Amino acid sequence: MDYRLGTQCQFVQNQVMVNSEKDRASLLCMKALANRGRLDTVSQQMASHPQYLESFLRTQHYILYMDGPLPLPYRHYIAIMAAARHHCRYLVSLHSAQFLRVGGDPIWLQGLEAAPPRLQHLDHLNKVLAHQPWLTARSHIQALLKTGEQCWSLAELVQAVVLLAHCHSLCSFVFGSGSDSDGTPTPRVHHGTPPGYCLCDAANGNTTLSPPPAGPTEKASRRRSLDSSCEVACLLEQIKKSQEEIKERKGDRLHSQTLLHSDVEEEEEAMFSADPSRFVTDPEFGYQEFARREEDHFQVFRVQDYSWEDHGFSLVNRLYSDIGHLLDERFRNVASLPFPHSPDLKRAIWNYIHCIYGIRYDDYDYGEVNRLLERGLKLYIKAVACYPDSSKTPLCPLSWGPVKASEKVHVNLLVMEARLQAELLYALRAITQYMIA
């Protein structure tokens, strides 16, 4: 992902002396803040895994700014719609400011009803993918692609689907890392059973789960940086000092303009940190337990019949050039991240997330999920994956032994990528069914 490295970042880079891995992470952090004058929260959280962060930033930049059929304002507005489904003020605010910066019409930010009809028509697919992706059907694709003035092209729809899935899953990461700036959570309205039940539990006799103990969560601890291994706090301190020195220099117009631009951005984001509910229809629609659904026609999604490697990758790469390679790189990077625990545990986490979204692997023993994942970890994973709304869901702490900060980030990355792939599989299968019908 190409960024213009400002003189602020170059100054800090010369001051920070760390080993090669930390230096790589620091450089990525500085690239992420180069255009904004400050380090965005998501990059700061991910910096303990620089190899993954690099692929994430590259993919996100490509989706939002590089070649593609959708205009830039459409891309950021779709990101707003996706983030609003989970009431993620952080992402809604961020993309609202970016929407205006790329020439978007401010009137659209008054609410979804003020947006063009084409974007309003996308709302139903957004809702389904965000909460119950197994409902995604060929009819949804057909309705958007039907002939008419407000129809979508297939290429546009594929890019929109990738954007929706990317932002939905990113909401899970933001929620799990405590990066959202929402206020004190209110009691959650349950859309089904508590986040502790799964098809894995039903298959192994664990069908009775009590809700996690209630207790106050410390806002400060949830929002503090999880990136101790990357020394981001030290990096930010260096950046702050360098900015103060720059302010004291008279006649340096370049630095003054950079700092002024950063202040304007912050003002814009504060101005448009509007209530995400204005971009949401049917707010009561949410996640429901796939395992407890009574409708027989919603069958388990079997990876042996439709997989990312054999089907999804080639389809998305053909309809949206190069995005398949970028997404595949993300999946491979998160799978190859060093994990201090058993590789079987990582696979259990991934398969558990897919399981709660109705996706099953015929060659996997789901008894491993209950054997390897402690109950507290399962509750945490399900809350982050299925209920990432800080206005409704009090996040249960990750009660999993002596968990290091980077390990918690690792779990959050696994949740995000597994959820991303699950949504893509359902959406791309529906598109495939439309194409061959």
C-alpha positions as CSV (number, residue, x, y, z in Angstrom):
1,M,0.0,0.0,0.0
2,D,1.6,3.2,-1.1
3,Y,1.7,6.1,1.3
4,R,3.6,9.4,1.1
5,L,6.0,9.3,4.0
6,G,5.9,12.7,5.5
7,T,8.9,14.3,7.2
8,Q,7.3,13.7,10.6
9,C,7.4,10.0,10.0
10,Q,10.9,10.1,8.6
11,F,12.2,11.9,11.6
12,V,10.6,9.3,14.0
13,Q,12.0,6.5,11.9
14,N,15.5,7.8,12.4
15,Q,14.9,8.0,16.2
16,V,13.5,4.5,16.8
17,M,16.2,1.8,17.0
18,V,14.7,-1.7,17.3
19,N,15.4,-5.1,15.8
20,S,14.3,-6.0,12.3
21,E,10.8,-7.3,13.2
22,K,10.0,-4.4,15.4
23,D,11.4,-2.0,12.9
24,R,9.1,-3.5,10.2
25,A,6.1,-3.0,12.4
26,S,7.1,0.6,13.2
27,L,7.5,1.4,9.5
28,L,4.1,0.0,8.8
29,C,2.6,2.1,11.7
30,M,4.3,5.2,10.3
31,K,3.0,4.5,6.8
32,A,-0.5,4.1,8.3
33,L,-0.3,7.5,10.0
34,A,1.5,9.4,7.2
35,N,-1.6,10.8,5.6
36,R,-3.4,11.5,8.9
37,G,-0.8,12.7,11.2
38,R,-1.7,10.1,13.9
39,L,-1.7,6.4,14.2
40,D,-5.1,4.9,13.5
41,T,-6.4,2.5,16.2
42,V,-6.7,-0.6,14.0
43,S,-3.2,-0.4,12.7
44,Q,-1.8,0.1,16.2
45,Q,-3.6,-3.0,17.4
46,M,-2.4,-5.1,14.5
47,A,1.2,-4.0,14.6
48,S,2.3,-6.9,16.9
49,H,1.9,-9.0,13.7
50,P,3.6,-6.9,11.0
51,Q,3.4,-9.5,8.3
52,Y,-0.3,-9.7,8.6
53,L,-0.7,-5.9,9.0
54,E,1.1,-5.4,5.7
55,S,-1.3,-7.7,3.8
56,F,-4.3,-6.2,5.6
57,L,-3.4,-2.6,4.7
58,R,-2.6,-3.6,1.1
59,T,-6.0,-5.3,0.7
60,Q,-7.9,-2.4,2.4
61,H,-6.2,0.2,0.2
62,Y,-7.0,-1.8,-2.9
63,I,-10.6,-2.2,-2.0
64,L,-11.2,1.5,-1.1
65,Y,-8.9,3.4,-3.5
66,M,-7.5,1.3,-6.4
67,D,-9.0,0.1,-9.6
68,G,-12.5,-1.1,-9.4
69,P,-16.0,-0.4,-11.0
70,L,-17.4,1.5,-8.0
71,P,-16.8,5.2,-7.6
72,L,-14.8,6.2,-4.5
73,P,-17.8,7.8,-2.7
74,Y,-19.8,4.6,-3.2
75,R,-17.1,2.5,-1.6
76,H,-17.0,4.6,1.6
77,Y,-20.7,4.8,1.8
78,I,-21.0,1.0,1.5
79,A,-18.4,0.8,4.3
80,I,-20.6,3.1,6.4
81,M,-23.6,0.9,5.8
82,A,-21.7,-2.2,6.7
83,A,-20.3,-0.7,9.9
84,A,-23.7,0.7,10.9
85,R,-25.2,-2.8,11.1
86,H,-23.0,-3.4,14.1
87,H,-23.3,0.1,15.4
88,C,-19.5,0.7,15.1
89,R,-19.2,4.4,15.6
90,Y,-15.4,4.2,15.0
91,L,-15.7,2.9,11.4
92,V,-18.9,5.0,10.6
93,S,-17.1,8.1,11.7
94,L,-13.9,7.2,9.8
95,H,-15.6,6.4,6.5
96,S,-18.0,9.4,6.8
97,A,-14.9,11.7,6.9
98,Q,-13.3,9.8,4.0
99,F,-16.6,9.9,2.1
100,L,-16.5,13.7,2.1
101,R,-12.8,13.8,1.3
102,V,-13.3,11.9,-1.9
103,G,-16.1,14.1,-3.1
104,G,-19.2,12.5,-1.6
105,D,-22.4,14.4,-1.3
106,P,-22.9,15.5,2.4
107,I,-26.7,15.0,2.0
108,W,-26.2,11.2,1.8
109,L,-24.9,11.3,5.4
110,Q,-28.3,12.4,6.6
111,G,-29.3,8.8,6.5
112,L,-29.8,5.8,4.2
113,E,-33.1,7.3,2.8
114,A,-31.0,10.2,1.4
115,A,-28.7,7.9,-0.5
116,P,-29.3,7.0,-4.2
117,P,-31.8,4.1,-4.7
118,R,-29.0,1.8,-5.9
119,L,-27.4,1.9,-2.5
120,Q,-30.7,1.6,-0.7
121,H,-31.3,-1.6,-2.7
122,L,-28.1,-3.0,-1.4
123,D,-29.3,-2.7,2.2
124,H,-31.1,-6.0,2.4
125,L,-28.0,-7.9,1.3
126,N,-26.0,-5.9,3.8
127,K,-28.3,-6.9,6.6
128,V,-28.3,-10.6,5.7
129,L,-24.6,-10.9,5.3
130,A,-23.9,-9.1,8.5
131,H,-26.1,-11.3,10.7
132,Q,-27.4,-14.4,9.0
133,P,-25.3,-15.0,5.9
134,W,-26.7,-18.4,5.3
135,L,-29.9,-16.6,4.1
136,T,-28.0,-15.2,1.1
137,A,-29.7,-16.6,-2.0
138,R,-29.6,-16.4,-5.7
139,S,-32.8,-14.3,-5.6
140,H,-30.9,-11.5,-3.7
141,I,-28.3,-11.4,-6.5
142,Q,-30.9,-11.5,-9.2
143,A,-32.9,-8.6,-7.6
144,L,-29.8,-6.4,-7.7
145,L,-28.7,-7.3,-11.2
146,K,-32.2,-7.1,-12.9
147,T,-32.4,-4.7,-15.8
148,G,-33.4,-1.1,-15.1
149,E,-31.9,2.3,-14.3
150,Q,-30.9,1.4,-10.8
151,C,-29.5,-2.1,-11.4
152,W,-26.0,-3.2,-10.5
153,S,-23.5,-4.7,-12.8
154,L,-22.0,-8.1,-11.8
155,A,-18.5,-6.5,-11.3
156,E,-19.9,-3.7,-9.2
157,L,-21.9,-6.2,-7.0
158,V,-18.8,-8.3,-6.4
159,Q,-16.8,-5.3,-5.3
160,A,-19.7,-4.3,-3.0
161,V,-19.9,-7.8,-1.5
162,V,-16.1,-7.8,-0.8
163,L,-16.5,-4.4,0.9
164,L,-19.4,-5.4,3.0
165,A,-17.7,-8.6,4.2
166,H,-14.5,-6.8,4.9
167,C,-16.2,-4.1,7.0
168,H,-18.5,-6.5,8.8
169,S,-15.5,-8.6,9.9
170,L,-13.5,-5.5,10.7
171,C,-16.2,-4.5,13.1
172,S,-15.6,-7.8,15.0
173,F,-11.9,-6.9,15.3
174,V,-12.7,-3.3,16.4
175,F,-15.1,-4.6,19.0
176,G,-12.8,-7.4,20.3
177,S,-9.9,-5.0,20.7
178,G,-12.1,-2.3,22.4
179,S,-11.2,0.3,19.8
180,D,-14.8,1.6,19.3
181,S,-15.5,4.9,20.9
182,D,-19.0,4.0,22.0
183,G,-20.2,4.7,25.5
184,T,-21.2,2.4,28.3
185,P,-22.9,-0.6,26.8
186,T,-26.6,-1.1,27.5
187,P,-28.1,-4.5,28.0
188,R,-28.2,-6.5,24.8
189,V,-31.4,-7.5,23.1
190,H,-30.9,-11.1,22.4
191,H,-31.6,-12.4,18.9
192,G,-31.6,-16.1,19.8
193,T,-29.6,-17.9,22.4
194,P,-26.6,-16.6,24.4
195,P,-23.2,-16.6,22.7
196,G,-22.2,-19.9,24.1
197,Y,-24.2,-22.5,22.2
198,C,-23.1,-24.0,18.9
199,L,-23.8,-27.0,16.7
200,C,-20.5,-28.3,18.2
201,D,-22.1,-28.2,21.6
202,A,-25.3,-29.9,20.5
203,A,-23.3,-32.7,18.9
204,N,-21.4,-33.3,22.1
205,G,-24.1,-32.9,24.7
206,N,-23.1,-29.4,25.9
207,T,-26.5,-27.7,25.4
208,T,-26.9,-25.9,28.7
209,L,-24.8,-22.9,29.2
210,S,-25.4,-20.2,31.7
211,P,-24.7,-16.6,30.8
212,P,-21.3,-15.2,31.7
213,P,-21.0,-13.4,35.0
214,A,-21.8,-9.8,34.8
215,G,-19.3,-7.3,35.9
216,P,-18.1,-3.8,35.1
217,T,-15.5,-3.6,32.3
218,E,-12.8,-1.0,32.6
219,K,-13.0,1.3,29.7
220,A,-9.4,2.3,30.0
221,S,-8.1,-1.3,29.9
222,R,-10.3,-2.0,26.9
223,R,-9.0,0.9,24.9
224,R,-5.4,0.8,25.7
225,S,-3.0,-0.4,23.1
226,L,-2.5,-4.1,22.9
227,D,0.7,-3.7,21.0
228,S,3.3,-3.7,23.7
229,S,5.7,-5.9,21.7
230,C,5.9,-3.3,19.0
231,E,6.5,-0.4,21.4
232,V,3.8,1.7,19.8
233,A,3.5,3.7,22.9
234,C,7.1,4.7,22.6
235,L,6.6,5.4,18.9
236,L,3.6,7.7,19.6
237,E,5.6,9.5,22.2
238,Q,8.4,10.1,19.7
239,I,5.8,11.3,17.2
240,K,4.3,13.7,19.7
241,K,7.6,15.2,20.5
242,S,8.5,15.6,16.9
243,Q,5.2,17.3,16.2
244,E,5.8,19.7,19.1
245,E,9.3,20.5,17.7
246,I,7.8,21.1,14.3
247,K,5.2,23.5,15.6
248,E,8.0,25.6,17.2
249,R,9.8,26.0,13.9
250,K,8.8,29.3,12.2
251,G,8.5,29.5,8.4
252,D,8.2,25.8,7.8
253,R,5.0,25.9,5.8
254,L,5.1,22.2,4.8
255,H,4.9,21.1,8.4
256,S,2.2,23.6,9.3
257,Q,0.0,22.5,6.4
258,T,0.4,18.8,7.5
259,L,-0.6,19.5,11.1
260,L,-3.5,21.7,9.9
261,H,-4.7,19.0,7.7
262,S,-4.6,16.5,10.6
263,D,-6.7,18.9,12.7
264,V,-9.2,19.4,10.0
265,E,-9.6,15.6,9.6
266,E,-10.2,15.2,13.4
267,E,-12.8,17.9,13.2
268,E,-14.5,16.3,10.3
269,E,-14.6,12.9,12.0
270,A,-16.0,14.5,15.2
271,M,-18.6,16.3,13.1
272,F,-19.8,13.1,11.3
273,S,-19.6,10.7,14.2
274,A,-23.4,10.5,13.8
275,D,-25.7,7.9,15.2
276,P,-25.1,4.8,13.0
277,S,-28.8,4.0,13.3
278,R,-29.6,6.5,10.6
279,F,-28.0,4.1,8.1
280,V,-29.8,1.0,9.4
281,T,-33.2,-0.5,8.6
282,D,-34.8,-3.3,10.5
283,P,-32.6,-2.8,13.6
284,E,-34.1,-5.8,15.4
285,F,-32.7,-8.2,12.7
286,G,-29.7,-9.9,14.2
287,Y,-27.7,-13.1,14.6
288,Q,-29.8,-16.2,15.3
289,E,-28.5,-19.6,16.2
290,F,-28.0,-21.6,13.0
291,A,-28.0,-24.9,15.0
292,R,-31.4,-24.2,16.6
293,R,-33.2,-23.1,13.5
294,E,-36.4,-25.0,12.8
295,E,-36.5,-24.3,9.0
296,D,-35.3,-27.5,7.3
297,H,-34.4,-25.8,4.1
298,F,-31.4,-24.1,5.6
299,Q,-28.9,-26.8,5.2
300,V,-25.4,-26.9,6.5
301,F,-22.9,-25.3,4.2
302,R,-20.4,-28.1,3.4
303,V,-16.9,-26.9,2.4
304,Q,-16.4,-30.0,0.3
305,D,-19.2,-28.7,-2.0
306,Y,-18.0,-25.1,-2.2
307,S,-14.7,-23.9,-0.8
308,W,-12.6,-20.8,-1.0
309,E,-9.7,-22.6,-2.6
310,D,-11.6,-24.4,-5.3
311,H,-14.5,-22.1,-6.1
312,G,-14.6,-18.7,-4.3
313,F,-11.0,-17.6,-5.1
314,S,-11.3,-18.1,-8.9
315,L,-14.7,-16.5,-9.1
316,V,-13.9,-13.4,-7.2
317,N,-10.5,-13.0,-8.9
318,R,-12.2,-13.2,-12.3
319,L,-14.9,-10.7,-11.6
320,Y,-12.8,-8.3,-9.5
321,S,-9.2,-8.4,-10.8
322,D,-6.5,-9.3,-8.2
323,I,-8.7,-9.1,-5.1
324,G,-8.6,-12.9,-4.9
325,H,-4.9,-12.9,-4.5
326,L,-5.0,-10.2,-1.9
327,L,-7.7,-11.9,0.1
328,D,-5.9,-15.2,-0.2
329,E,-2.7,-13.6,1.1
330,R,-4.6,-12.4,4.2
331,F,-6.0,-15.9,4.9
332,R,-2.6,-17.5,4.5
333,N,-0.8,-14.9,6.6
334,V,-3.2,-15.3,9.5
335,A,-2.9,-19.1,9.3
336,S,0.9,-18.8,9.3
337,L,1.2,-16.4,12.3
338,P,3.3,-17.8,15.1
339,F,1.1,-19.2,17.8
340,P,2.5,-20.3,21.2
341,H,-0.2,-22.9,21.6
342,S,-1.0,-26.1,19.6
343,P,-1.7,-25.7,15.9
344,D,-4.8,-27.8,16.6
345,L,-6.1,-25.0,18.8
346,K,-5.8,-22.5,16.0
347,R,-7.7,-24.8,13.6
348,A,-10.3,-25.4,16.3
349,I,-10.9,-21.6,16.6
350,W,-11.3,-21.2,12.9
351,N,-13.6,-24.2,12.5
352,Y,-15.7,-23.1,15.5
353,I,-16.3,-19.7,14.0
354,H,-17.3,-21.3,10.7
355,C,-19.5,-23.8,12.6
356,I,-21.6,-21.0,14.3
357,Y,-22.2,-19.6,10.8
358,G,-23.4,-23.0,9.5
359,I,-20.2,-24.0,7.7
360,R,-18.9,-27.6,8.3
361,Y,-15.8,-29.6,7.3
362,D,-16.6,-33.3,6.8
363,D,-13.0,-34.3,7.6
364,Y,-12.9,-32.5,11.0
365,D,-13.9,-34.0,14.4
366,Y,-15.9,-31.3,16.1
367,G,-15.3,-32.9,19.4
368,E,-11.9,-31.2,19.2
369,V,-13.6,-27.8,19.6
370,N,-15.0,-28.6,23.0
371,R,-11.8,-30.4,24.0
372,L,-9.4,-27.6,23.0
373,L,-11.5,-24.4,23.6
374,E,-12.2,-23.4,27.1
375,R,-15.7,-22.2,27.8
376,G,-14.5,-18.6,28.5
377,L,-12.7,-18.5,25.2
378,K,-15.7,-19.9,23.3
379,L,-17.9,-17.2,24.8
380,Y,-15.5,-14.5,23.9
381,I,-15.1,-15.8,20.3
382,K,-18.8,-16.0,19.7
383,A,-19.5,-12.5,21.2
384,V,-16.8,-11.0,18.9
385,A,-17.9,-12.9,15.8
386,C,-21.7,-12.7,16.1
387,Y,-22.5,-9.8,18.4
388,P,-19.9,-7.1,17.8
389,D,-22.1,-4.2,19.0
390,S,-20.8,-2.3,21.9
391,S,-24.1,-0.5,22.3
392,K,-25.9,-3.8,23.0
393,T,-23.3,-6.5,23.9
394,P,-21.1,-6.1,27.0
395,L,-17.9,-7.8,25.9
396,C,-16.9,-10.7,28.2
397,P,-13.2,-10.7,29.1
398,L,-10.9,-13.2,27.5
399,S,-10.5,-15.6,30.4
400,W,-8.0,-17.9,28.9
401,G,-5.1,-18.4,31.3
402,P,-2.2,-15.9,31.2
403,V,-3.1,-14.4,27.8
404,K,-0.5,-12.0,26.3
405,A,-1.6,-8.9,24.5
406,S,-0.3,-10.2,21.1
407,E,-2.1,-13.5,21.7
408,K,-5.4,-11.8,22.2
409,V,-4.8,-9.8,19.0
410,H,-4.1,-13.1,17.3
411,V,-7.4,-14.5,18.4
412,N,-9.2,-11.4,17.2
413,L,-7.5,-11.7,13.8
414,L,-8.6,-15.3,13.5
415,V,-12.1,-14.3,14.3
416,M,-12.0,-11.5,11.7
417,E,-10.6,-13.6,8.9
418,A,-12.7,-16.6,9.6
419,R,-15.8,-14.5,9.6
420,L,-14.7,-12.7,6.4
421,Q,-14.2,-16.0,4.6
422,A,-17.6,-17.3,5.8
423,E,-19.5,-14.3,4.4
424,L,-17.6,-14.4,1.2
425,L,-18.4,-18.1,0.7
426,Y,-22.1,-17.6,1.2
427,A,-22.2,-14.5,-1.1
428,L,-20.0,-16.0,-3.8
429,R,-22.0,-19.3,-3.8
430,A,-25.2,-17.3,-4.4
431,I,-23.5,-15.4,-7.3
432,T,-22.3,-18.7,-8.8
433,Q,-25.9,-20.1,-8.6
434,Y,-27.1,-17.0,-10.4
435,M,-24.6,-17.3,-13.1
436,I,-25.3,-21.0,-13.9
437,A,-29.1,-20.7,-13.6
